[in-house]
């Protein structure tokens, strides 16, 4: 697991943006925090599986936020296709 996702130019952080990119089928990989609310993440995880998109689980929202180099917790981050 990359401790820094910011090396990727196509990093998008946040549930709303992730949902939009998924609906456009424009995601190559996703990172989801294990401690995020299942009400939020379960529908996204189902869509990721349906679209056969690689998904990596991260131990916590705090850790995912740090990986994305943001000062807040993050439930989901995705890599946008080129």
Order of alpha helices (4+ residues) and beta strands (2+ residues): beta-alpha-beta-alpha-beta-alpha-beta
